[in-house]
Amino acid sequence: MREPEVTSVRARADLATLPSYVPGRSIPGAIKLASNEVSGGPLPSVAKAIADAAMQAHRYPDMGAGELTARLAAKLGLPETQIAVGCGSVSLCQQLIQATCTAADEVVFGWRSFEAYPIVTQVVGAKQVRVPLTDDHALDLDAMIAAITPRTRLMFVCTPNNPTGTLVRKAELDRFLDAVPSNVLVVLDEAYFEFVTDPDATDGIDYLRERDNIAVLRTFSKAYGLAGLRVGYCAASEEITAGVRKVYVPFSVNHLAQAAAIASLDAEDELFQRVHEIKGERVRVRDELIAAGYEVPETQANFVWLPLGERTAEFNDHCLEHKVVVRAFVGDGARVTISTPEENDVFLTAAKSFSR
Ligand code: PMP
């Protein structure tokens, strides 16, 4: 009798080099300042909307997120055809690449920036082109322009940049966009848009009205406090949003998420009070860190970046001893979420007692 052939199904060979997304850790009894979340739970009105939506858990959600899309379109002054809702903006990052790139194409982004960019690029099989930040920890837009080749299809511009908090200002962005070929999609990742106070900041939606090679990403995870429900949105040309919808995993934005996002749009005044407090705390925390001798780039997001280089792991351990979880990028720096005054004080006590 013939021996059965020994076969095994193999995962794609290139996945062996695919970095895993490392989530911020939650440690019982410690303060989590590792994921740029807001620390307060949902408002009562939002919690009620979630509970009501739970009564429809036996039904599939509205696949097109029609009501939420209509609300976002009205808020942004765009037609509904220019909005696509997704399972967090990280999903939309991946969908944008899937909708525009093939394996022959290149995706350009600053580095360090949002750590999902290399992953989603590689998942699609496209080639990542990382452009180092400036010495001031900001995106180097001139170097990003220089990195464009005939194979470049998509560029991520993260503003404010995660994890450094730095902003791309209007004059810089205008110059950059004028230099990018019109067949390259520029994704303005504005996950932290609601925390920005700089008068020279940009609003990606304004660019969308003038150019069709722009996609703007926003999320309900940060300022709206819905990180656990996974809902974000993309605003772009009709052609691009249609492509993004085509590669959507069906029903991936569930109806609890859709209902919570709609209730959050209704509760913006109350939610943005919390954002306002975070903006004030951001100034205080940064000032105190600078007074304690740290280098802290100016930040427009709900976190600070401490470029501690080789001392990052030690700083991380020190914070853990003080029951504070920060986000360490070993060998590079630590990113710390701005939270309530009380939680920020616990972090500041830890930071000030780190021997430097
Ligand atoms: N973009 C940036 C710059 C981020 O920092 C994050 C979250 N850390 C995201 C996108 C994704 O957020 P979400 O998927 O929760 O919308």
Residues whose N, C-alpha, C, O or C-beta is under 5 A from the ligand:
A	BS01	PMP	C87 G88 S89 V90 S91 F114 C158 N162 D189 A191 T219 S221 V231 G232
